[in-house]
Every structure is written in structure tokens, then in C-alpha cells.
Amino acid sequence: MAQVLEFKLPDLGEGLTEAEIVRWLVEVGDVVAVDQPVVEVETAKAMVEVPCPYGGVVTARFGEEGTELPVGAPLLTVAVGEPSGPPAEDGADGSGSGNVLVGYGTGAPPARRRRVRPPTAPLTPAASPAYAAPGRGAGVVDGTGGVPGADGTARADGVRAGGGPRSADGVAVASGARAAAVAGRASGDGPVPVISPLVRRLARDNGVDLRRLPGSGPEGLILRADVENAIERGATRTETASAPVPSSPSAVPVASSAPVTDGTRVPLKGVRGAVADKLSRSRREIPDATCWVDADATELMRARAAMNAAGGPKISLLALLARICTAALVRHPELNSRVDLEAREIVRLDHVHLGFAAQTERGLVVPVVRDAHARDAESLTAEFARLTEAARAGTLTPGELTGGTFTLNNYGVFGVDGSTPIINHPEAAMLGVGRIVPKPWVHEGELAVRQVVQLSLTFDHRVCDGGTAGGFLRYVADCVEQPAVLLRTV
């Protein structure tokens, strides 16, 4: 007899707690193989195709495209043949593909545990929300592994494998423990069903009382979308509930209770939200300073033209600037470091993992070239090209977007001369490069038209003083003006 197994959103690594469904790759009723990608999700780091560890027939999908799910929430259910091992909790199979994402294995899970029976008294709809979002392909499954109906929903008269009973409309009823938590939340006591610290912070920053907010996630779980919807509706702020009456009309400013209705609201989520969080943290924690210098890049441009004219793969300007950066970091290792606040120590790093800013349709991303200090110009050019293409296609992995130790930002491609970059936390510095344009320049005692570029360095003033930062930037400028200077460090 077929067994219905539930596949949950796995841990995608890098501390990510949620993901948004971008595109379903299977429909209800499709036959899937072990390790076949079934859904494409977007995290704050990258787009990821999630493989299913089970082979069989898809009986239900949980969540429409655009829905945001927390790690551990159900993704889909699959009806499989005879299990090859003992069943586990929540209907998980005793065997699996062995294929893993970060923190997600499909080996033998722990033995099945007994579940707490729900209370006999009926629960209110608010205490027993549906797992699946309404719409195409959403559904629930009975414990017999029955075939879903024509609308993609399964029979509502059974018990889901490993789960509790269902209400008359096929909605999963919350367990007794979760029902108590929901009831405690309504009365002002007990835990609030929120997994993600990002959701808690979003609610706190916008004054949303989580104890008064119904959750749309599994068993009443509050999701980021719930908080964002509450903010958009102008939910009652916690500070207004118990605010004392001022002694005089002029004691405090009068705040309008009407929500803002004009303009267009753009959710800070996905890549845009991750960038906002990181840049805000950088400005909060890092006492940064910026210095800049104009440099004559004429000789660097001539050197690149000569290298490309000699045959072989073309060398990019970004690769030459990266070679200059890594050579400068050898001479000034303070800028290839990070600050350990808990230990009150500066950690100088042995390897240079060079990040570079890349603008894509999904927003700004910073891919990382591993061991950039050990690569030549040709290898750097190839790696920059590979990562840039993956960034534009949205296929960068979380590992290719993290772990940088220093960032190179070529904002000259936007046609601007200068900028004051924000450090990519937790790094200690970022080099910005403006456009290279013909300008009047004094060269060898005479006025001439030269190819001039502005270089700017933003650095963490905790790791070094202005003398070190100035020395780094001056060395970079010297290499730009006279590339032969670079030969001394090769």
C-alpha cells in the first residue's frame, strides 16, 4: 500500500530561516524521482532549486508562487510505494536519497514518537489555520494516501500521515500544545508562535503587537508576510495601548491614527531586504572613514591593451585592479581583517577572498572570488566572468555570496566619478573605482590629456588609522599610474 510522506523546506544554510517560492517545478499528480528538483525558492542569498528526497506521486503542494515559508514548513507530500525502513515522525520515510542541502540529510531519522492528542473541544478557525495557501495546486492529504480531487485537494475525512485530525473542511487542527500557545497568546500569556528572529525584529521596529496578530503559517505560525500585512493595514501599535494621557495638549506631538495610503509600497525582502539589513548593520557597528585620490590610469590602460594584443584570453580591467588590490593587501594586511567584538580582538586573515559588487535584476549582489591572492590576471578574469554570469542568471549559491574578506566596487560602470562606499559587514574595507575618462593632467611637467580615475577607500577605523589607509590607497594609485610597480610584489 502506498505511503504518503511529507517533505519540508530544508535548512538552506548561512543562518537562513525562510524562503520564498518562486516557481513550482512539479504539479499535483506528477511522478517525481528521488533527488529531482521540485521547487525553485529565493532566499536572502540566492535562488535555489530544492530536490525532493522521495520518489513517487505528488499528492499536494503547500504554498503558491510568491508565498514565503519558514524552514521546517511543509513543501509537498509524495505517495510512495512500500517503505524500505521504519516510518519516522511526521510520516518521514526510513530511507532517503542521501543527497543533502546544508543541514538537511535524508538518512535514517529518529524513531516515531507518540503525538499528543488534541483537546476534544473544537478550536476556532484562528487557532487551526490551513497549512496550504488557497489557490492552484494547494491541498491537504488524508492518512490513507488517497488521490487528490480535481482541484488539487485531497479528501478531508482522514488523518494526515503522522499528523492530527482535520476539521470538516479538511484543515489541519493544531496540536494541543500549539493550541495552548495560541490561546495563551490571545490572553496575553504564553509564547508567541514566531520562529524567525527577522520577523520579531520587523514587528518590534514597526510597533506591531505579535500577541494580537493571527498567523497564516502552519499551526498558527506568524510569518513575515503577516507582519508586513499588519504594517500595511496600520495595525495598532503596542505603544498606543497603554500610553498615558498628557497633562497638557502641547506636552506631546499629536500623531495621526490614519494609515498612510498614498504611494507604492515595496516589501524589503529577498535580496533587497538582505542588502538593507547588512548595510544598516554596517553603519551601526563600523566607525568608517573614507579617503580618495585621483590617479592617471593611462599606463594601466596601455598595459592592458598590450597584454590583449599579445594573444590568448582577454584580460579584464577588473582583473588588473584585483591584482593590484591583493598586492596592496600583502603590504597592508590590517585591511584584510575583521573585528571580533566579543573577544575585543582584530583578526587578520591569511587568505584574500575578494568580493566584487555586481548589479543584477534582483538587486545588488557581491559574489566572492576565493583565494584571489593566489590567482593571476587570466584566472581572475575567468572567475569574474563566471560569477557575473551566474549573478545575472540568479544561480549563485549561498557559498559564492559569503565569506569575503575585502570588496572591490567598480561603480565607474554607472558613469560616475566618485562615491563613499559602505563597508560590506563584517569586512574592514572596500575600494571604490570610478570611471576612467580623459582629463587635463600635468604629466612630466607639461599639461596633457590623460586617462584619469578616482579611487576611494572606505575603511574600519578600528582596525587601522589614516596613515595605514592612506598608504594602502597610495600604493594602489602608484600601481595604476605605473603598473611596473606591481612587479616588485610578484
C-alpha positions as CSV (number, residue, x, y, z in Angstrom):
1,M,0.0,0.0,0.0
2,A,1.2,3.5,-0.8
3,Q,2.5,5.7,2.0
4,V,2.2,9.5,2.0
5,L,5.4,11.2,3.0
6,E,5.7,14.9,3.8
7,F,8.7,16.9,2.6
8,K,9.5,20.0,4.5
9,L,11.5,23.1,3.5
10,P,15.1,22.1,4.5
11,D,17.7,24.3,6.1
12,L,19.4,26.1,3.2
13,G,22.4,27.2,5.3
14,E,24.0,30.5,6.2
15,G,21.5,31.1,9.0
16,L,18.6,31.5,6.6
17,T,15.2,31.0,8.3
18,E,12.8,31.4,5.4
19,A,12.5,31.3,1.6
20,E,10.0,32.5,-1.0
21,I,8.5,30.1,-3.5
22,V,9.5,31.4,-6.9
23,R,8.4,28.6,-9.2
24,W,7.0,25.1,-8.8
25,L,8.7,22.6,-11.0
26,V,6.1,19.9,-10.5
27,E,2.3,19.7,-10.4
28,V,0.0,17.7,-8.2
29,G,-0.3,14.2,-9.8
30,D,3.2,14.3,-11.3
31,V,5.6,11.4,-10.8
32,V,8.9,12.5,-9.3
33,A,12.2,10.7,-8.9
34,V,14.5,10.7,-5.9
35,D,16.6,13.9,-5.8
36,Q,14.5,15.5,-8.6
37,P,14.2,19.3,-8.2
38,V,10.6,20.1,-7.3
39,V,10.6,23.8,-6.5
40,E,12.7,26.9,-7.0
41,V,12.9,29.2,-4.0
42,E,14.6,32.5,-3.4
43,T,16.4,33.2,-0.1
44,A,18.1,36.4,1.0
45,K,21.2,35.0,-0.6
46,A,20.4,33.3,-3.9
47,M,17.9,31.3,-6.0
48,V,18.0,27.6,-5.1
49,E,16.4,24.5,-6.7
50,V,15.2,22.2,-3.9
51,P,15.4,18.4,-4.6
52,C,12.9,16.0,-3.1
53,P,14.4,13.0,-1.3
54,Y,11.4,10.8,-2.1
55,G,10.2,9.2,-5.3
56,G,6.5,8.8,-6.1
57,V,3.4,10.8,-7.0
58,V,3.0,14.4,-5.8
59,T,-0.3,14.5,-3.8
60,A,-0.2,18.0,-2.5
61,R,1.7,21.3,-2.6
62,F,1.8,23.8,0.2
63,G,2.0,27.4,-0.9
64,E,1.5,29.3,-4.1
65,E,4.3,31.0,-6.0
66,G,5.2,34.2,-4.1
67,T,4.4,32.6,-0.7
68,E,7.1,32.9,1.9
69,L,7.7,29.8,4.1
70,P,9.8,29.3,7.2
71,V,12.4,26.5,7.3
72,G,10.6,23.3,8.5
73,A,7.3,24.2,6.9
74,P,5.7,21.6,4.6
75,L,6.6,21.9,0.9
76,L,4.7,19.0,-0.6
77,T,3.6,15.4,0.0
78,V,4.5,12.4,-2.0
79,A,2.8,9.0,-2.2
80,V,5.4,6.3,-2.4
81,G,5.4,2.5,-2.5
82,E,6.4,0.1,0.3
83,P,8.8,1.9,2.6
84,S,12.3,0.5,2.9
85,G,12.6,1.2,6.6
86,P,10.6,2.1,9.7
87,P,8.5,5.2,9.5
88,A,9.6,8.3,11.3
89,E,7.8,11.3,12.9
90,D,5.6,13.3,10.5
91,G,5.5,10.5,8.1
92,A,9.1,10.7,7.1
93,D,10.5,7.6,5.3
94,G,13.1,5.5,7.0
95,S,15.3,5.8,4.0
96,G,16.1,8.5,1.5
97,S,18.4,9.7,-1.2
98,G,21.3,10.6,0.9
99,N,21.5,13.8,-1.1
100,V,21.8,16.9,1.2
101,L,21.4,20.6,1.3
102,V,23.0,22.4,4.2
103,G,21.7,20.9,7.4
104,Y,19.4,18.6,5.6
105,G,20.1,14.9,5.3
106,T,17.8,12.1,4.1
107,G,19.3,9.3,6.0
108,A,17.5,7.3,8.7
109,P,15.7,9.6,11.0
110,P,14.8,9.0,14.7
111,A,12.1,6.6,15.6
112,R,8.5,7.7,15.5
113,R,7.2,9.3,18.7
114,R,3.7,9.3,20.0
115,R,1.8,12.5,19.4
116,V,-0.3,14.4,22.0
117,R,-4.0,14.1,21.1
118,P,-5.7,17.4,20.6
119,P,-8.4,18.6,23.0
120,T,-11.9,17.3,22.4
121,A,-13.3,20.9,22.4
122,P,-13.5,22.3,18.9
123,L,-10.9,25.0,18.2
124,T,-11.7,28.3,16.5
125,P,-10.6,28.8,12.9
126,A,-7.9,31.3,14.1
127,A,-6.3,28.5,16.2
128,S,-6.3,26.0,13.3
129,P,-5.1,27.7,10.2
130,A,-4.6,25.7,7.0
131,Y,-1.1,24.5,6.0
132,A,-1.7,25.2,2.4
133,A,-2.3,28.6,0.9
134,P,-5.5,28.7,-1.2
135,G,-5.3,28.6,-4.9
136,R,-4.0,26.4,-7.6
137,G,-2.4,23.1,-6.6
138,A,-2.8,23.7,-2.8
139,G,-4.2,20.8,-0.9
140,V,-4.2,18.6,2.1
141,V,-3.8,14.8,2.3
142,D,-5.5,12.1,4.2
143,G,-3.7,9.4,6.1
144,T,-4.6,6.7,3.6
145,G,-2.7,8.3,0.8
146,G,-5.8,8.9,-1.3
147,V,-5.6,10.5,-4.7
148,P,-6.4,14.3,-4.6
149,G,-9.5,15.7,-6.2
150,A,-9.7,17.6,-9.4
151,D,-9.0,20.9,-7.7
152,G,-5.7,19.5,-6.2
153,T,-7.1,18.9,-2.7
154,A,-7.3,15.6,-1.0
155,R,-10.1,14.0,1.0
156,A,-10.9,15.8,4.2
157,D,-12.2,12.8,6.2
158,G,-8.9,11.2,7.2
159,V,-5.8,11.9,9.2
160,R,-2.6,13.1,7.6
161,A,0.3,10.8,8.0
162,G,1.9,11.5,11.3
163,G,-0.4,14.5,12.0
164,G,-3.5,15.3,13.9
165,P,-7.2,15.1,12.9
166,R,-8.8,17.6,10.5
167,S,-11.8,19.8,10.7
168,A,-14.8,19.4,8.5
169,D,-13.3,21.5,5.7
170,G,-10.1,19.4,5.6
171,V,-8.0,22.0,7.6
172,A,-5.3,20.5,9.8
173,V,-6.2,21.0,13.5
174,A,-3.4,22.4,15.7
175,S,-1.9,20.1,18.3
176,G,-2.8,20.5,22.0
177,A,0.5,22.2,22.8
178,R,0.3,24.6,19.9
179,A,-3.4,25.3,20.7
180,A,-2.4,26.2,24.2
181,A,0.2,28.5,22.9
182,V,-2.3,30.2,20.6
183,A,-4.8,30.5,23.5
184,G,-2.1,31.8,25.8
185,R,-1.1,34.4,23.2
186,A,-4.7,35.6,22.9
187,S,-4.9,36.0,26.7
188,G,-1.5,37.8,26.9
189,D,0.3,34.8,28.4
190,G,2.5,32.1,26.9
191,P,4.8,32.0,24.0
192,V,4.3,33.8,20.7
193,P,4.5,31.3,17.7
194,V,7.3,33.0,15.8
195,I,10.4,31.2,14.5
196,S,12.3,33.8,12.6
197,P,14.2,36.5,14.6
198,L,13.8,38.7,11.5
199,V,10.1,38.6,11.8
200,R,10.3,39.5,15.5
201,R,12.6,42.4,14.7
202,L,10.4,43.6,11.9
203,A,7.4,43.6,14.2
204,R,9.3,45.4,17.0
205,D,10.7,48.1,14.7
206,N,7.2,48.8,13.4
207,G,5.3,48.6,16.7
208,V,3.3,45.5,15.8
209,D,2.0,43.5,18.8
210,L,2.6,39.9,17.8
211,R,0.3,38.7,20.6
212,R,-2.6,40.3,18.8
213,L,-1.6,39.1,15.3
214,P,-3.1,35.9,13.8
215,G,-0.5,33.8,11.9
216,S,-1.1,32.3,8.5
217,G,1.6,29.7,8.7
218,P,1.5,26.1,9.8
219,E,-0.4,25.7,13.1
220,G,-0.7,29.5,13.6
221,L,2.9,30.3,12.9
222,I,3.4,34.0,12.3
223,L,5.2,34.7,9.0
224,R,6.9,37.8,7.7
225,A,4.0,38.3,5.3
226,D,1.6,38.5,8.3
227,V,3.7,41.3,9.9
228,E,4.1,43.2,6.6
229,N,0.3,43.0,6.0
230,A,-0.3,44.3,9.5
231,I,2.1,47.2,8.9
232,E,0.3,48.0,5.6
233,R,-3.1,47.9,7.3
234,G,-1.9,50.3,10.0
235,A,-2.1,47.7,12.8
236,T,-2.4,49.1,16.4
237,R,1.0,49.8,17.8
238,T,1.9,48.5,21.2
239,E,2.9,51.9,22.5
240,T,-0.6,53.4,21.9
241,A,-2.3,50.8,24.0
242,S,-1.0,52.0,27.3
243,A,0.1,55.5,26.6
244,P,-0.6,57.9,29.4
245,V,-2.8,61.0,28.8
246,P,-0.5,64.1,28.6
247,S,-1.0,66.7,31.2
248,S,-1.4,69.4,28.5
249,P,-2.3,69.4,24.8
250,S,1.2,70.7,23.9
251,A,3.1,68.1,26.0
252,V,3.5,65.6,23.1
253,P,3.0,65.9,19.4
254,V,-0.3,64.7,18.0
255,A,0.1,61.6,15.8
256,S,-2.3,60.8,13.1
257,S,-4.1,57.5,13.6
258,A,-4.9,57.1,9.9
259,P,-2.5,54.8,8.0
260,V,-0.5,56.2,5.0
261,T,-2.4,55.2,1.9
262,D,-0.6,57.2,-0.8
263,G,2.4,56.0,-2.7
264,T,3.6,52.5,-3.6
265,R,4.9,50.0,-1.0
266,V,7.8,47.8,-1.9
267,P,8.5,45.0,0.6
268,L,12.0,44.8,1.9
269,K,12.6,41.1,1.4
270,G,14.7,38.7,-0.6
271,V,18.0,40.2,-1.9
272,R,16.8,43.8,-1.3
273,G,15.9,43.0,2.3
274,A,19.3,41.3,2.9
275,V,21.2,44.2,1.4
276,A,19.2,46.6,3.6
277,D,19.9,44.6,6.8
278,K,23.6,44.3,6.0
279,L,24.2,47.9,5.1
280,S,22.2,49.1,8.2
281,R,24.3,46.9,10.4
282,S,27.5,48.1,8.8
283,R,26.6,51.7,9.6
284,R,25.5,50.9,13.1
285,E,28.6,48.9,14.1
286,I,31.5,50.1,12.0
287,P,33.1,53.6,12.5
288,D,34.1,54.0,8.9
289,A,36.1,56.7,7.2
290,T,36.8,57.4,3.6
291,C,39.8,58.8,1.7
292,W,40.3,59.2,-2.0
293,V,42.8,60.2,-4.7
294,D,42.8,60.9,-8.4
295,A,45.2,58.7,-10.4
296,D,46.5,58.7,-14.0
297,A,45.4,55.4,-15.5
298,T,46.9,56.0,-18.9
299,E,49.7,53.5,-18.5
300,L,47.4,50.9,-17.0
301,M,45.1,51.1,-20.0
302,R,48.2,50.8,-22.3
303,A,49.5,47.8,-20.4
304,R,46.1,46.0,-20.7
305,A,45.9,46.8,-24.4
306,A,49.4,45.3,-24.9
307,M,48.5,42.2,-22.9
308,N,45.4,41.6,-25.0
309,A,47.2,42.3,-28.3
310,A,49.8,39.5,-27.4
311,G,47.1,36.8,-27.9
312,G,45.4,34.4,-25.6
313,P,42.4,35.1,-23.4
314,K,41.5,38.7,-23.0
315,I,42.3,40.3,-19.6
316,S,39.7,42.5,-18.0
317,L,40.3,45.8,-16.3
318,L,38.7,44.4,-13.2
319,A,41.2,41.6,-13.0
320,L,44.1,44.0,-13.2
321,L,42.6,46.1,-10.4
322,A,42.1,42.9,-8.4
323,R,45.7,42.0,-8.8
324,I,46.7,45.5,-7.5
325,C,44.3,45.1,-4.5
326,T,45.7,41.8,-3.5
327,A,49.3,43.1,-3.8
328,A,48.3,46.1,-1.6
329,L,46.8,43.9,1.0
330,V,50.0,42.0,1.3
331,R,51.7,45.2,2.2
332,H,48.9,46.4,4.4
333,P,47.3,43.3,6.0
334,E,45.3,45.4,8.5
335,L,42.7,46.0,5.9
336,N,42.2,42.3,5.2
337,S,40.8,41.6,8.7
338,R,37.7,41.8,10.8
339,V,36.8,42.8,14.4
340,D,35.8,40.2,17.0
341,L,33.6,42.3,19.3
342,E,33.2,39.5,21.9
343,A,36.9,38.9,22.3
344,R,37.8,42.6,21.6
345,E,40.4,41.4,19.0
346,I,41.3,42.3,15.4
347,V,41.5,39.1,13.4
348,R,43.9,39.4,10.5
349,L,43.1,36.9,7.8
350,D,45.6,34.7,5.9
351,H,43.6,34.5,2.6
352,V,42.1,37.1,0.4
353,H,38.6,36.2,-0.7
354,L,37.8,39.2,-2.9
355,G,34.2,40.3,-3.2
356,F,33.0,42.5,-6.1
357,A,29.8,44.4,-6.5
358,A,27.5,43.2,-9.3
359,Q,24.2,44.9,-10.2
360,T,21.5,42.4,-11.4
361,E,17.8,42.5,-12.0
362,R,17.3,41.1,-8.5
363,G,19.4,43.9,-7.0
364,L,22.9,44.4,-5.8
365,V,24.9,41.2,-5.0
366,V,28.5,40.7,-4.0
367,P,30.0,37.4,-5.4
368,V,33.3,36.3,-3.9
369,V,36.4,35.1,-5.7
370,R,38.1,32.6,-3.4
371,D,41.8,32.9,-2.9
372,A,42.2,35.9,-5.1
373,H,45.7,36.4,-3.9
374,A,46.8,33.1,-5.5
375,R,45.3,33.8,-8.9
376,D,46.9,35.5,-11.9
377,A,45.1,38.1,-14.2
378,E,43.9,35.4,-16.6
379,S,42.4,33.3,-13.8
380,L,40.8,36.3,-12.2
381,T,39.3,37.4,-15.5
382,A,37.7,33.9,-16.0
383,E,36.3,33.8,-12.4
384,F,34.9,37.3,-12.6
385,A,33.1,36.4,-15.8
386,R,31.7,33.1,-14.4
387,L,30.4,34.7,-11.2
388,T,29.0,37.7,-13.1
389,E,27.0,35.4,-15.4
390,A,25.7,33.3,-12.5
391,A,24.7,36.5,-10.7
392,R,22.7,37.7,-13.7
393,A,21.1,34.3,-14.1
394,G,20.2,34.2,-10.4
395,T,22.1,30.9,-9.9
396,L,24.8,31.9,-7.4
397,T,24.9,29.6,-4.4
398,P,25.0,30.9,-0.8
399,G,28.6,29.8,-0.6
400,E,29.5,32.1,-3.6
401,L,27.9,35.1,-1.9
402,T,29.5,34.8,1.5
403,G,32.9,34.7,3.2
404,G,34.5,37.7,1.5
405,T,37.4,39.5,3.3
406,F,37.7,42.6,1.1
407,T,35.5,44.1,-1.6
408,L,36.3,45.8,-4.9
409,N,33.5,48.1,-6.2
410,N,33.8,49.3,-9.8
411,Y,31.0,51.9,-9.8
412,G,32.6,53.6,-12.8
413,V,30.4,51.3,-15.0
414,F,27.4,53.5,-13.9
415,G,29.2,56.6,-15.4
416,V,30.1,58.2,-12.0
417,D,33.4,59.5,-10.9
418,G,33.3,59.0,-7.1
419,S,31.5,57.5,-4.2
420,T,31.8,56.8,-0.5
421,P,31.2,53.0,-0.3
422,I,29.5,51.4,2.7
423,I,31.7,48.5,4.0
424,N,30.4,45.1,3.4
425,H,30.0,43.9,7.0
426,P,31.9,42.2,8.6
427,E,34.8,43.2,6.3
428,A,37.2,46.0,7.2
429,A,37.5,47.9,3.9
430,M,36.2,48.5,0.4
431,L,38.0,50.0,-2.6
432,G,35.8,52.0,-5.0
433,V,36.8,52.7,-8.6
434,G,35.2,55.5,-10.6
435,R,35.0,55.8,-14.4
436,I,38.2,56.3,-16.4
437,V,37.8,59.5,-18.5
438,P,40.1,61.9,-20.4
439,K,41.0,64.9,-18.3
440,P,43.6,67.6,-18.3
441,W,46.6,66.4,-16.3
442,V,50.1,67.6,-15.6
443,H,52.4,64.8,-17.0
444,E,56.2,65.1,-16.8
445,G,55.9,68.9,-16.2
446,E,53.5,69.6,-19.0
447,L,49.8,69.8,-19.4
448,A,48.3,66.9,-21.2
449,V,45.1,64.9,-21.7
450,R,45.4,61.7,-19.7
451,Q,43.0,58.9,-18.7
452,V,42.1,59.8,-15.1
453,V,40.3,57.7,-12.4
454,Q,39.2,58.5,-8.9
455,L,39.9,55.8,-6.3
456,S,38.2,55.8,-2.9
457,L,38.8,53.7,0.1
458,T,36.3,53.3,3.0
459,F,37.9,51.6,6.0
460,D,37.0,50.5,9.5
461,H,38.8,53.0,11.8
462,R,39.1,50.3,14.5
463,V,41.5,48.2,12.5
464,C,43.9,50.9,11.4
465,D,44.5,54.7,11.4
466,G,44.5,57.0,8.5
467,G,48.2,56.5,7.9
468,T,47.7,52.8,7.0
469,A,44.7,53.5,4.9
470,G,46.5,56.3,3.1
471,G,49.5,54.1,2.5
472,F,47.2,51.4,1.0
473,L,45.4,53.8,-1.3
474,R,48.7,55.5,-2.4
475,Y,50.2,52.1,-3.3
476,V,47.1,51.3,-5.3
477,A,47.3,54.6,-7.1
478,D,51.0,54.1,-7.8
479,C,50.4,50.7,-9.4
480,V,47.6,52.3,-11.5
481,E,49.9,55.0,-12.7
482,Q,53.0,52.8,-13.2
483,P,52.0,49.1,-13.4
484,A,55.7,48.1,-13.3
485,V,55.5,48.9,-9.6
486,L,53.4,45.7,-9.2
487,L,56.3,43.6,-10.4
488,R,58.1,44.2,-7.1
489,T,55.5,42.2,-5.2
490,V,55.1,39.4,-7.8
